[in-house]
Amino acid sequence: MSTEIPEGPLGLLAELTYRCPLACAYCSNPIEIAAYRDELSTADWQRVVSEAAELGALQCHLSGGEPLLRRDLAQIVATARDQGLYTNLVTSALGFTEARAAELHDAGLDHVQVSLQADEPTLSDRIAGTPSFDRKLEAARRVRELGWPLTLNVVLHRQNIDRVDRVLAAAEDLGADRIELANTQYYGWAWRNRAALLPSREQLAAAEVTVRAAKERLRGRMEIIYVVPDYYATYPKPCMGGWGARQLVVVPTGDAMPCLAAHELPLPRANVREASLEWIWRDSPMFTAFRGTDWMPDPCASCSRREVDLGGCRCQAFALTGDATRTDPVCHLSPDHHLVEAAVEEANEASTRTDLPLVARPHA
Amino acid sequence: MSVTVSADAVPRLGRGVRMRYDKARDRYVLLLPETVVVLNATGAAILELCDGARTVDGIVAALRERYGEVPPEQVHAYLAKLVERRHVEMTHEH
């Protein structure tokens, strides 16, 4: 058992804005996007980045929404670089113009991750909710031209997973260094769209064969990160490497959380406008509530895997059961596992189509 | 596929890889997209010499000067592992 305070966060995930030109139905942003319009100022973000570095953070992920919608992005990048942080831009690539790219390059941005919704424009634009595929390819090429490493981020789900071989081929064509093939995690808008997004067992099995072969074939040339769909897993994932253990998320309005899906958990808010990041990280109830293993109920408390899975995901437990303290229902040992099984069964009914209507997230 | 490292190849950090000292934890680390690699003292000593100018042989020689006996095969194996992970890339020999 342990509740000791970890030495400091390894990474800061700065969700600069929830405004976005895309409308992806799997977005992890909260449903109440309109409640996040009162965004932190440039000076606030620069202070947050500096305090995170002081606490021990080594990386700064700049995400959203679409971080390029913040005109001060390069200033925030420059501050992060001054603090020695590795800076990583996570973008839809809309707005990644030549001028913007040059400005970010000058500011010292280390790495760019571009999202792709599919391997071809019709499906990609349908999922993104706006014509964007061609601009994404153009932006990906610009990333390479400026000498950055290129990662492509592809969220996998029922409507695009059958094309994973072609997605990988597109990534090879673009000369990507890495591709993240992440099965959808069901928070925010993805939770609302779960029935239209959850793939069947058969779809997953085929994709996994393709991915395994590609990993072998591309070893040493392109790194493939495959994030397994935890609804089909036996054990839950150790979410964020443990609650308040490695990652620190700050959302557009300044609320700090251990996980980007923690908006709705019934915990007192911790906001960088009102408290230091050090207090938030070490002492705030938001960060201490599920730190370590002492909070765990059974079956986790007496499980030999408690230090491996760390109880799974608090936000998923809350979404599925309404109680954030329960074992992640993804675990086959969870008393609530039937909730996950029911969703999986529904996704495997023979009649279920792969083009069910999606509820688009709003742009802001 | 295993990588072999030739003595006259010139290693440098891979694209998008940075090495720095982590004051908070008193150790050297490699920073990569979404990853932090913690280095031990030997690893840090080797990687500090991967400056895109020295050859692998040159690195072994520099390590010898500093630490005495250094088995070249250990340096080769370490670099091969990092090349395979793309933390290090080899430029062509002079």
Interface residues (C-beta under 8 A of the other chain):
Chain A: E7 G8 L10 L55 G56 L58 Q59 H61 G84 Y86 N88 D110 H111 Q113 G147 W148 P149 T151 D177 R178 R219 G220 E223
Chain B: M1 V3 G14 R15 G16 R18 R20 D22 A24 R25 V29 L31 L32 P33 E34 V36 V83 E84 R86
